[in-house]
Amino acid sequence: MIQTMRRAGLLGLVLALIAGSAWAEVTLTFYAHPGARVRDGNLLFPHAFVQATGTLDETGEAVDWAAGFTARNPGPQLLFARGQGVVELPNPRYVGEGKPYLRLTVSDADYRAVRTRADWWNSPEGWVYDLRRRNCITFIADLARVAGLQTAEEPSMKPGSFLEATAALNPAAAWREELVEAPVAIMAPAADPTPGGR
């Protein structure tokens, strides 16, 4: 009797471990924020950002991360000159106000590659901000390519239009309300985290 209970317990443990790892996944969602309004005395501009949620398959570690690229010192000077950029983590309210355009499930390796690329954008080599040529859309396009997506033509100053065109190039990952609970998996090899020519 005890032998049977031990076997059943061991079998249950093995099945729980298998099931737990099968449920582990990281989902990337690419958003555009409409901007064009004032909140708390600040003018909100259109913006693009990415959010990663889920669980790493290898470790079971929870993932809840979001990032967008913006000017460190916003102002009218950016209409005429480059400035220093920074990768910022949007707060949950801001993420909740964004409009999702793309959603895909990625491997742990692809998630780590996306995070490595985002860190590069926050380094002295990657933090140049140019309102017209190297902005939040360029950042999101770079991360989307690392995740295995095709991207629309850039640069652009319209995050929603850029992500809409990118979604058209990636119909399997395009946001659909009815698929909110079942993101599509795009399995592509992790890209080299050092962007060439940038």
N, C-alpha and C positions, 0 to 999 in steps of 0.2 A: 504494500500500500504506500509506504513512504517512498519507495523507489519510483512508483508511478507518479506520485505528486512532484517529486524532484524533476522527472522528465517533463511533466506538464509545465512546471514553472520555468524550466530552461527553455522549452519550446516557446512559451509565452514571451520570455525575455528576448529571444532571437527575433520573433515576429514583430515585437514592439520596436526593436532597433531597426529592422528592415523598413517597417512602415514609417518610422520617424524620419529616416533619411529620404524616403520616397516623397515625403511632403515638404522637404526642405527645398526652397528655391528663392532666388532673388529676382524681383521684378523691377525693371527700369520704366519710368513713365516720364515722357518729355512734355513739358507744359509751356504755354505762352500766357503771360499776364497782360490784361488789357491796358493797364495804366490809364493815363489821361484823366486823372482825378486827384483831388487833394485829400490827404489823410494826416491828421496830427500836424498840420502846418507844412507838410512835405508834398511836393508834386510827384505823383507816381507815374513813371514812364513805362511804355510797353517793355516787356522783358521776357526772356526765355530762360528756362531752368530745367533741371532733371531731378527726379526723386528716385531713390532706390529703397525698396522695402522687402522684407522677407526674412529668410534664414539661410545662412551658409550651409551647404550640404556637408562639407567636410568636418565642420566643427560644431554645428548647431547654434552658432552665434547669431543673435538677432541683428538685422540690418535696418536702420532707419536713418537715411542720409539724404540730403538735398543740396544742390549747389547751382549757382549761377555766377557769371562773370560780369563785373561792372567796374566803373571808374572808381578809384580810391577817393578822388576828390572831384565829385561831379560839379559842373558849372559851365558857363558859356565859353570858357577857354577851350573846351573840347570841340567846339565848332571849327576851330582854327589850328589846333595842335594836338599831338598825341599826349597821353598822360599815363600814369601808372594805373594798372588794373588790379583787381583783387577778386578772388573766388570767395563769395559770401554764401552762407547757409541761410536760406530764407526761413522765416518762422512759420509755424503750422497755419496761422491765419492766412498768410500770403499764399502758401501752397494751396490752401482750400479755395482761394479766390481764382486760382489759375484755371485755364482751360486745357485739358489733356488732349494731345493729338496722336501720340504713339505710346504703345505699351508692349513690352516684350520681356520674356523670361530669359535670363542669361546664366551661364555657368559661373561657378565661383571664380575661375580664372579670368573670365571676361569682366566680372564685377571688379576684381582687383585691378585689372588693366584700366578700367574706367576711372577708378579712384587714383591710380598712379598718374594718369593723364591729367586729371583735375589738379592734383598736387603740382604737376609741372607748370600749369597755368598760373599757379600762385608763387612760382619761383622767380628769381631775377631773370632767368632766360625767357620766361613765358608771360610776364605780367605787363607787357606793353598793351595799352588800350588805345584804340583809334575808333572813334564813333562811327565812321563810315566803313572801315575795312577790317577791324579786329575788335568785335564787340561780343555781347552775350550770344548772338546768333552764331558767330564763328566758333565760340566755345562749345555750344550745344552741337553744332555740326561735327566738330572734332570728336566729341564723346560718342555721338551716334555712330560714326564710322568705326570707332574702336569697338563698339558693341555689335558691329556687323551689319549696320544699315547703310543703304545708299542715301545720299543727301542731295537736296535740291541745290540749284545754283546759289552761290553766296558771293560777296557779302550782301547783306540786306539790312534794312532798318525797320522791317516789319516782321516781328517774331511769329505772329499768327500765320501770315502768308507763307513764310518760309517753312514752318512746320506742317502746314496743310499740303504744300507741294512735296515735302519729304514723305508725308503719309501716303500720298498718291503713288510714290515710287516703291513703297513697302506695304502693299495692301494687307499682308498677313499680320503686320504690327499696327495697322491703323486703328485708332481708338473707335470702339463701337460700344455704346451704352449696354447693349445686351450681352457683351462679352466681358464685363467688368470683373466677374469672378473667375474668368478663364483666360489669362494672358497667353499669348502665343510664344513658343520657344523658338528663338533664332539661334542656331548653333553655328558660330563662325569662329575661326581661330582668333585668339587674342592678338591684338595689334601691338607692334613695338611701341612702348610708351613714350618714345622720343619722337615728336613730330618732325618730319623732314622739311627743311626749307622755311621754318617759321621761327 
